[in-house]
């Protein structure tokens, strides 16, 4: 018995062995199909008996093993079933001869045999024979199982007869000596009459009868015989057969205690490492096979007699004693090994014979160890089982073939796995794998080596799924795991499968990166690059021939990604929702502002979905913070985004990360081609020739603010260019990202600059709508008038603007800040030292002012610094446009242009005052104008001569203006006035008055040397007193002499002695009625020397009363009073029209009752034309 049966278990001792073999040429698949059906008859209930017969089938059994049938009867072939095919009838004789030849091989032990013939038809097939069954085909054989049962019953009959013969043998001293093969020549010449010899014969026969009883289902009798055999053999020191008797005793006890069997899941055959796996032909070459399910052995043929059960239990070993007896049996086998080896060395000169005997005895010991281990596994005594296995490891079976070594190490691995020693199991499995490619093998089995190496992975806490290494701490010994992975790489390469090498090497680099030294990292990556140059690595699942699938290995650590952030579009490209359409897409309508239920339901979505949108057709960005853990530069090629939800065109990038770079920002871009919700699932890379798809869900350490974003339909894109140079200034508090560009210009206060803006459609959609608004930002200065103004009609007429087309728009930049200056800064300028321009030479106002011989410059440096201060104005032009499918959904875009203006002072009005004019409806506005520039400056106003100011010079300008009717300005309605701040209303009123005054004055300045010109505004200069002086009184008085109005130094001519008509007209422009009033006309003469003569009773007489009475005058109505005078002498007379003191009109302001002065010149002769 040269080959051990590693699959044997204790319950095999109660089975009979049947060999099933083909005769002639039988298709392998058809043979194993019938073999399976035969093997399904694993136990047969014997008729007229409560016993069961258990059968163990083998399709391959060495004849030399059959020679050990006397030593242990379950090793004896007692049945033979041959399967053959036979076509023509003439082939039948040859087939029958082959069958008889096959029976001759096992003739010494065979109880019965059967031949199953398939395909033979005719007279021969119709013959009724017990040893031959004919079937038309392999498909038409429904009673195979029934014939096998009959065959087994025939075997039982023979077995039972042999048991009875042996058990009732009364031959006494004639009991034959049962021997194992190598003992036969040792007993030649021994004294057969000695007591020692007879006891040995009796003990061995008792043990043999025990085996037969156990096979025949008589467990009680078997136990009794085993006990008797042990006592007899112990007395004669027959160690080999004593060990066999103890082992039989253990087997019978195991069958009693564990009716379910001890083989467990390992009892089923596993595929051979040297042959392809097949469910019907699973076996190891040279090994005995078990195809019977031990779990089906639920009956043991024990009598139902209670006394019998008690007796059996009494003879049966306890679970603890079973192990002790196994140890004792194995120790006796070990003694036999030593003794037989010594005897063989003495008696034999050939080493071959010595090795064979030594090996046969070792096989028995090894199988006993295996059986004990299976029992201990059932008892969950792993430590004791490991001791048996350790003993099995050191059992030397002599010169084993490489295949036998592989089988031995594989079985040791399985047994260690059975008792839970996973790492020890993996160790022996790996040894078996290395044995497959031993140098002594002419054709190394790299495929078998690779397959066994894969089976060792679980024992070393190693999985080929990289996901198992992303959770928690590392499990297992990294050094051993790396060694094993290297062996897998090498084995797969020698198999001629570079794809497997790339996959395993990628797995090694990904999962063991933290345990690799810098030098090892370089070596592994160099090897990987060499492999991928021939076979690039990808993300496909590799399926091995045995069905094992190797999942892809994405390089999530090359580089390491720490965070993923979806970036919003640039401000100029961000879509905005029309406010009126914001609520249309809301799925939940609730009357409550806050609902905790809604918030709870949307919590998950809120955590993932981002609150901005991407636009179809526009480039979108995702920022990754990456880290290079390698000690050298890492080149990442073809890095792009992995998305789902909408069609997305990823634009791959290539990057080079320096060694141990630290966090490094990388921006990946792509273009969504359709609208909807898009999810960024991860990224893909190509590193060292390996393409990786890295999913974010498999990267628990990555921080992300969300991966789901909405993609809205496409919108047009607008590009802006200007006629003014760009500026680096950014209007505060805005950022550079919010502006497409900024223009800068330097202007003098009051100057106007045209800004030409070209808008070009650079997108793929038409621009259908365009709006323009402006906003002044971050200025502390008050701006008068419109800073930015434009006319949009011309541009709108070009809409819709097709892609590639452009439209031009002109924006007027007009800066009008406060022109007022501080009076205390011109300390040396006073009324006496300022020249006045703008008044007629003959004006009495000009005559009372002292002329200034020369202008006096301002010497105060602080004053110059104050007036030369450059102020800044910043504004933003906002273009709102839309079109295409995005417009239908209610979206638009905004494009902003910043306008930065540095405003230099042009002129300052340091002092403003008024003087009355000769007309009650006019007055003189006096402006002290200062030139803060370094250039000569000219100032002019409507109907006034130019005023030339040198640098830092101040002069006064007098402008005669008509008074203003502020009451005619539009007033806010009552609703607006009620909800507006009174202070704001007052400011608006003063602004409106200033605008009216400024438009009438038309003050302009120019700098000829720079060819710059602009306007000057007095809006911020006028105080309340000046405004009152400039305001036209609500009561308008008109005086007419002889039908001609008298005002503005108009002299009314009349003849002495002629009646002169005097007409006084009152127009009430106020909101309230006025009156009654009383007016008195007092004539006087002015001698121009400060003396006025009111005693003119002889020179002037009134025709009628000199007092006029005016009744109540309602608003918007007029009243006229008519009188007459008579001048008796020639001369210049003045009429002073006064109100009486007791008049009710005194309740109104005095300014309302200012009447124009009347100058009458009485002459004798008729007036000459043109005088």
Buried (B, 14 or more C-beta within 10 A) or exposed (E): BBBBBBBBBBBBBBBBBBBBBBBBEBEEEBBBBBBBBBBBBBBBBBEEBEBBBBBBBBBBBBEEBBBBBBBBBBBBBBBBBBBBBBEEEEBBEEBBEBBEEBBEBBEEBBBBBBBBBBBBBEEBBEEEEEEBBBBEEBEEBEEBEEBBBBBBBBBBEBBBEBBEEBBEEEEEEEBEBBBBBBBEEBEEEEEEEEEEBBBBBBBBBBBBBBBBBBBBBBBBBBBBBBBBBBBBBBBBEBBBBBBBBBBBBBBBBBBBBBBEBBBBEBBBBBBBBBEEBBEBBBBBEBBBBBBBBBEEBEBBBBBEEEEBBEBBEEBBBEBEEBBEBBBBBBBBBBBBBEBBBEBBEEEBEEEEEBBBBBBBBBBBBBBBBBBBBBBBBBBEBBEBBBBBBEBBEEBEBBEBEBBBBBBBBBBBBBBBBBBEBBBBBBBBBBBBBBBBBEEEBEEBBBBBBBBBBBBBBBBBBBBBBBEBBBEEEEBBBBEBBBEBBBBBBBBBBBBEBBBBBBBBBBBBBBBBBEEBEEEBBBEBBEBBBBBBEEBBBBBEEBEBEEEEEBBBBBBBBBBBBBBBBBBBBEBBBBBBBBEEEEEEEEEEEEEEEEEEEEEEEBEEEEEBBBEEBBBBBBBBBBEBBBBBBBBBEBEBBEBBBBBEBBBBBBEBBEBEBEEEBEEBEBEBBBBBEBBEEBBBBBBBBBBBBBBBBBBBEBBEEBEBEBBBBBBBBBBBBBBBBBBBEEBEBBBEEBEEEBBBBBBBBEBBBBBBBEBEBEBBBEBBBBBBBBEBEBBBBBBEBEBBBEBBEBEEEEBBEBBBBEBEBBBBBBBBBBBBBBBBBEEEBBEEBEEEBBBBBBBEEEBEBBEEBEEBEEBEEBEBEEBBEBBEEEBBBBBBBBBBBBBBBBBEBBBBBBBBBBBBBBBBBBBBBBBBBBBEBBBBBBBBBBBBBBBBBEBBBBBBBEEBEEBBBBBBBBBBBBBBBEBBBBEEEEEEEEEEEEEEEEEEBEEEBBBBBBBBBBEBBBBBBBBEEEEBBBBBBBBBBBEEEBBEBBBBBBBBBBBBBBEEBBBEEBEBBBBBEEEBBBBBBBBBBBEEEBBEBBBBBEBBBEEEEEEEEEEBEEBBBBEEEBBBBBEEBEEEEEBEBEBBBBBEEBBEBBBBBBBBEEBBBEEBEEEBBBBBBBBBBBBEEEEEEEE
